Amino acid sequence: MDIAQAISDYGFPMVMAVGMGYFIYYIWWFIGEKVDPALGKMHVALIRVIDQTRMLDQDLIRLQQKVDVVLEYRENEKKRKPNEN
């Protein structure tokens, strides 16, 4: 059945209501079948990235503490060396 015959038999508003119903059903199906699983995978990936970022931040903090200790040690050595001569 073509669209022109359906419009003449049932009227434009009814044909458009059926078309809109199909459109809403298709969007609902697409979100449920395609978008939701992809969002779930992205959520897991996002959690993994956040965890890695936190680990890198902790590593940077530890590294900065080590650098501070080394710099402080060198400064103390410089202060001690002139006194030894």
N, C-alpha and C positions, 0 to 999 in steps of 0.2 A: 504494500500500500504506500503510495507516495504522500508527501506532506500536504499537497494541495487538496487531495481527496479527503484526507483526514480533517483538514480545516473546514472544508465544506460540509462534511458529515457531522462533526462534533463541535465546531466553533473554535475560533482562535484561542480564547481563554483556556479551554479544556486541553487543547494540544500543548499550549505553553505550560500549563500546570504539570502535565505528564513529563514534558521535557525538563522542566525545572526539578521535578522529583527525581528523574534519572540523574541529572547533574549533581544534585545533593547526595544521592546514593553513591555516585562515582567518587566524589570528593571524600566522602566518609570512608569508603573502601580504600582509596589511595593513601589516606593518612594512616589508617589502621594497618595496612599491609606493607607500605613502603617507608613512611616517615617515622613511625614509632620504633621499629627495629633499628633504624639508622640513628635515632636519637639515643637509644639505649647504648649502642656501640660508642657513640661520641661521648656519652656520659662517663663510661668506663675509661676512655682515652683521656678525658679531661681530668679525672681523678688521678690517673697515672702521671700526667704532666704536673699536676699540683704537687704530688708526692716527690717527684724528681726535683722540682724547683725548691721545695723545702729542704731536701737533702743537700742540694747545691748551696743553698743559703747557709746551712749549718757548716758545710765544708769551708765556705768562705770565712765564716766567723772563726773557725778553728785556725785556718791559715793566717788570718789577721792577728790572732792572739800569738801564734808562733813567731810571726814577723816582729811584733811588738816586743816579745821577749828577747829575740836576737838583737834588735836595735838597742834595747835597754842594756843588754849584756855588753855590746860593743862600746856604748857610751861609758859604762862603768869601767871597762878595760882602758879606755882612753884617759879617764880620770885617774886611774891607778898608775899608769905608765909614767907620766911626768913626775909623780911623787917618788917613784922607785929610783930615778936617776939622781 
